[in-house]
Amino acid sequence: MHSIKNCLYILILLFTATSCTNMVSRSKLPYPLTSESFGDQVKMVTIPLSVIATSPNEGLTYGAMAAILLHNGKDEVSTLLAPQINYNQNFGVTTSLYGAFYPSPDRNWEINLSKSTKVNDDYEFKIRDKTFLEKKLELNAFLYSFADGSARFFGFQSNSSPKDETNYADDETGFALSAGYEFAPNLQVVFGERFESVDIRNGAVKKIPFIRDVFTVDQVPGIDGYNAHAQKISLVYSSMDSRDMPTHGFFAKISVEQSLKALGSSADYRHYEAELKGYFPLKEDRYITVVRLAYSQTLGNNVPFLEKSILGGETTLRGYGRNRFIDSSYLLCNLEERIRLFRWRLFDVNTDWELAPFIDLGSVMQSLDKAKPSDFEFNPGIGFRAVVRPNIVGRIDIGFGKDGPAVFVGLGYPF
């Protein structure tokens, strides 16, 4: 949800002059900090960082953090810990701890613990495990509880106006579970279950009207809070050479999700999704062209606004803040060129440094047959990536939309 991955920055990771590298006995670093892939002595690199951040929704944030990197026996970063403290005029002081653990190529964990003195908090636990049934069965679990006091709503449809901008606190608690079985080479069927309880309350950005002071429940279903309990089935094809850092191959996914009042949801609705991605390398993977096409359609009456099809943010239209455009359907195209500029050993860590010019093109609409070329948003931009193989990607993406530039930073590729 809104962990370190979702923070948006203009200037981040302003490295201090020094880092610290120590060798620590593995006995002092119990599982999951280390695993059998580590040696008896573990290389631990600690990098102090200064942070000056901005966000289309949150405004200016500044503070400090540390990146603590633990290397396994192959000198690969297998554990990342990132404690952080910062200040924002809307949320006060925020302290957080993010952790990513990769005990094996087929199992990884993530945690995020964050608390602000005003409104915001975030508690997450995520695990992926593909060690069952000769690695044909993949299990995923995501547990979360968060409150985001910077959330925005502008209205529905592609022509929603900045003058109708409202603020609210998006308070959600829930879980998402999935089990995927590889029934044929590169083909997987996935069954998913999710439940979330959503409360909409006064936000932290007082200069912007509260959502219920501008819109009514009849106009925007779900602004008085709702429950969602949905079941999903997906068919997935993947020939990618890596799940987290692909350099070549294809990915395709089609999904159908059903929400029923009889099972505890606030509304009956269906959600359809289709996604296609391709990775095309040149010159020994120094240049990788990435293309994504995605389509979403939500059908039903009185569908809560946050359950509809949504564009905006660090993984869709990077020229806008999160949830900028909402309607019953969307069509999205992303084109990105990932260019490896050089490889550099920085702070005792082997890192690939990448430049990534991109174009995002997308629009929301009531249904696909009502899409108009004039409604599509064109968001060019530029990304900067630091890649620590085989697990970690740090990124900064700067996108340009009609509302001005938007800056995003996070871990992992956007798609």
Secondary structure, 3 states (H helix, E strand, C coil): CCCHHHCCCCEEEEECCCCEEEEEEHHHCCCCCCCCCCCCEEEEEEEEEEEEECCCCCCCEEEEEEEEEEECCCCCEEEEEEEEEEEECCCEEEEEEEEEEEEECCEEEEEEEEEECCCCEEEEEEEEEEEECCCCEEEEEEEEEEEEEEEEECCECCCCCHHHCEEEEEEEEEEEEEEEEEEECCEEEEEEEEEEEEEEECCCCCCCCEHHHHCCCCCCCCCCCEEEEEEEEEEEEECCCCCCCCCCEEEEEEEEEEECHHHCCCCCEEEEEEEEEEEEEECCCCEEEEEEEEEEEEEECCCCHHHCEEECCCCCCCCCCCCCEEECEEEEEEEEEEEEEEEEEECCEEEEEEEEEEEEEEEEECCHHHCCHHHCEEEEEEEEEEEECCCEEEEEEEEEECCEEEEEEEECCCC
